[in-house]
Amino acid sequence: MFFLEKIPQDLQEIWSEIDSVNINLDLHKDKVEQNKISIREAEEEANSIESNIEALTNKKNQFFVLKIQLEEEIKQHYSRLSSVLNASLKDKQIIPSWFMVFGYEKNLDAYQEKVKNMTGAIFSMESSLSKVSVDIGMVEDFLSDSEFKKDGVYKSISKKESELSASLDALEQFNSTYKQEITNLWHKRNQLELEVDAETILTYRGARWELPLYKPCEGRLSSPFDPKRLHPVLGYVRPHNGQDIAAPKGTPVYAAETGRVIFVGERGGNWAGLGKFVIIQHAEGWTTRYAHLSKILIDNEKAVKRGDLIGLVGSTGLSTGPHLHFETRKNDIPYDPQPYLKSDEK
């Protein structure tokens, strides 16, 4: 890689150090995110088990009600059978079959049929009662297993929450330890990169998206990001997809981050209101836009470094006065630039 000879050795070392810090930071963030995902999955499993326990409990209660009903019906059938047997003997209307030798056969067939039907009904209900008792036992086994699983899941959640707390502490400790170090590395890198052309940096380091962004213009925030802003010129609600920085005409405008210019100039249609503007492509689908410029100082398709001069503040397009309209977009979706900027970054 003889092209690396264009890049000072100390700059290469700083790039490596910054990469190392960022890799470790990403590892900490990934661990935090994995713990959060793991907890969410465990909570979903716990909720599913809770719902299953509730359904099983309802089914068990239904079986208990059915069991009580069957036991009561069996009791009543036995009572009626006993009454029939006692009445028949008392009234001497029906004599047991072993008395047939004495010639008492009156109503014997009808009696036997009645007793047979009643005992058959009792047998059927007792069979149903036995099945219900088995079903209750099975439901109780399922409930026991579910309760055991639930306890295990909640113990797992408790453990995962402890792991999340530890990973958050580790991330906070890492940020605290390396915050000043990474800031110092950035400043050293920025100074060394002044000696290297943008195309070389873009070739070997890519169009990184590093926060906070370089402040694109000195001035006053006159209009923040607002999806429901009343347009000052058109007079109706129209999304304000960036922020306006009021500044005198001719104030320098800088690239917020290293990237490649993918548009310079003016456009018609929905773009007409931007006047003269620049779009820079960065990593991970990010772009930045700089609008209402009085003058563009960069060519299309050129590589630019973080902090490079790209234009001058103006009032071209739909504008009530000199200002820079600055946008941050990812995959063409606008995001509020303010969280990505830092007031003392320069």
N, C-alpha and C positions, 0 to 999 in steps of 0.2 A: 504494500500500500504506500507507494512512493509519494502519493498525493498528500499524505499526512505531513510531509516535509514542509508544506505551506503553513502548517499550524505549529506555533511554539510548543515546546515540550511541556512547559509549566501550565499552558492552557489545556493541553490534553490531560494532564494530571488532575487539574481542577474539574474538568468535565467528568472524569472517572470518579472523583470524590463525591461530586454532586449526584451522579448516578447511583453510587453506593448508598448515600443517605436516602435518596428517593425510593430505592428498592426496599430498604429496611422499613421506611415509612409505609410503603404500600403493603408490606408483609403484615405490619401491625394493624393497618386498616382492614386488610382482608380477614385477619383473625377475628377482629371485632365483628365484622359483617357476618362471617361464618357462624359465630356464636349467636348472633341475633337471629339468623335464619334457623339455626338448630333449635332455639328456644321457641320460635313461632311454630315450627313443625311439631315439637313436643306438646305445646299448648293445644294445637289442633287435634292431636291424638288424644289428649286428656279430655277435651270437649266431646270427642266422638265416644270415648268410653263412658263418660258421664251420661250421654244420651242413651247409650245401650243399657246402662244400669237402670235408668229411669223406665225404659221400655220393658225390661225384664221384671222390674218391681211391679209395674202395672199388671203384667201378665200373671205374676205370682199371686197378686191380690185377687185377680179374676178367678184363678184356679181355686183359691181358698173359699171364695164365695160359692163357687160351684160345688166344692166338697161339702160345705155346710148344708147346702140345699139337698144334695144327694143323701147325706146322713139323715136329715130330717125326713125325707121321703121314704127311705128304707125303714126308719123307725115307725112311721105311720103304717106302712105296708105290713110290717111284722105285727103291729097292734091289731090291724084288721084281720089278718090271718088267725091270730090267737082268738079273736072274738068268734070267728066262724067255727073254729075247732071246738071251743068251749060251748057255744050255743048248740052245736049239733049233738054233742054228747049229753048235754043237759036235757034237751027236749026229746032225746031218744028217737030223733027223726032219721038220723044217719048213723049207721053202726060201722065201726072199722071192719075191714075185709076179713079179718080172721074170725069174726063172729058169724060168717056166712054159713058155717056148718049147722048153725041153729036156725037158718032160714030167714035171717033179717037182711033182705037185699033192697028194701025200699029206698029210692033216691040215691043209691050208691054211686051210679055213673055220674050223675049231675054233681054230686059232692066232690068226687075225685077230679072232675074237670075244673071245677072252681078252685080247688086247692092247687091243682097243677098250674093254672094261669097265674095265681097269686105268687106262688113260689118262683115261677119263671120270671115274673116282673122283678121280684126281689133279687134273683140271680143276675139279671141284666143290669140292675142299678148297682149292685155290688161290684160287678165287672167294671162298670164305668167309674165307680169310686176308686177302684184299684188303679185304673189307668190315670185318673186325675192325680192320685198320690204319687205315681211314678213321674208324671209331668212336673209336679211341684218339686220333686227331688232333683230332676234334671235342671229346672230353672234355678234352683238354689245352688247347684254346682256351677252353672254359668255365672251366676251372681258372684259366687266366691272367687272364680277365676278372674272376673272383671274387676272386682275390688282389689285383687292381688296385682293385676296389671296397672290399675289406676295408681296404687301406692308406688309401684315401680316407676311409673312415668313422672309422678310428682317429685320423687326423690331425684330422678334424672334432671327435671327442670331446676330443682334447687342447686344441683351440682353445676348445671350449665350456667345458671345465673352467677354463681361464684366465679366460674371461668370467664364469663363476660366482664364481671367487675374487675377481675385481675387483668384482662386484656385491655380494658379501658384505662386502668391505672398505668399499665405498661406503655400504652400509646401516649398518655399525658406526660409520663416521665420522659419518653423519647422526644416528644415535641419540646418539652422544657429544656432538655439537654442540648438538642441540635438546632433550636430556633436561631440562636445568635450565630452558631457555626455556619448554618446554611446561608444566612444573610451575608456573612462575611465572604463566603465562597462566591455568592452571586456578584458582590461588588468587585471582587478580584477578577472574576471571569469577565464581567462587563468591561473592565478596564483593558484586559488583555485582548478581548474581541475587537476593540477599536483598531487594532493593528491588522486584523484579518478581514478580508472582504466578505460581504454578505453571502455571495454565491458559494464560497468555500464552506462557510459555517452551515448553510442550509444543506449542502451536500452531505456533510459528515454528522451533523447534529439534528437535522430535521427541523420542521417548523413547530418547535415545542410550544406548549400552552402552559406557561408558568405563572402562578399567582403569587403576589399581586401583579397585575399588568403595569406596564410603564404608563405614567400619566400622559394622555395624548395631547393635552393642551393646558396652559395656565389660564385660569379664569374663574368665573363664578357659575355654579350650577343654577341655571335659570329655569330649567324645566326637566323634571325627572322622568324616568320610564313610567308610562301610564297607558294601559290598554283602553281607557275610557276618557282620554283627554279631549276637551273641546278645542278644536284646531283654531289657533289665533287668526289665521287668514281666511280659511274656508267657512268658519262659523258653525260647524257641526261636529258631532263626536266622531273622532277618528283616532285609532290606536297610535300612541306615540311609542315607537319601537326602540327608542334609545334614550339618551339623555342629552340635553343642550347645555353647552358650556359657553356662557357669554364672554366675549373677549374683543378687544379692538381689532379692526380689520388689519390683516398682515401679521397677526400673532402666529408664531410657528406651531405647526401641527406635526406630531411625532407618531411613528409606528408603535402601537401598544405592545407588540410582541414580534419576534422573528417569524418570517413567513415569505410567501411569494405573492406579488401583486397580480390580481386576476382581472381587475378592471380599473380604468381611469377615464374620466371624461364626463359626458352628460348623456341622459337617455330621455326618451319621450314616454308617453303613457303614464302609468302609475309611478314611474321613476322620476318624472319631470320635476316634482317638488323638491328633490334632493339637490338640484343645481349641479355644480361640479363636485364629483365625489370619487373616492378611491375605495376599493375593496381589496383586503389582504386575506389570503388563505393561510390558515394555521393547521396544527395537528388535530387529530381526533374529530374532524368535521367542523372545527371552529373557524369563523371568519369575523373580521372587524370591518366596520364601515365608517368613513369619515366624509361628512357631507357639508354643503353650502360653502365650499372653499372658493376663495378669490383666485387662487393660483395652485396648480398641481405641479409638484417638483419631483415626481417620480414617474418612470415609464412603466407601461404595462409589461407583465411577465418578468419583471425585475425581482431579484431577491432583496429583501430588506432586513435589517437587524433591529432588534428591540431598541427604541430610542432614535432611530434614523429620522431625519427630517423628510417629510413626504408632501407637505403643502402649507398653505397659509389660510388663516381664518378669513371668511368672507360672508356674503349675504346673498349668494346666488340661489335660484329656485324660489320656492315659497318660503319667504323669510321676512320677519319684521325688523331684523337688525343683525349686525355681525355676530356670529356665534358658530361653534362647531357642533354639529349633530353627530354623536358617536354611538355606534351600535355594536353589540356582541351577539353573535348568532351561532347556534350549533345545528348542523344539518338544516340550515335556513330557518330555524325557529328562533325568534328573538328572545333574549333573556336580559333582565335588568343588568346594566354594566356595573352599577354601584358596588355590589358585593365583590366584584373582581378587581376593583381599584382600591388604592390606599392613598389617602390625602397627602401623606408625606413622601410618597414614592416619586422619585425624579431621576 
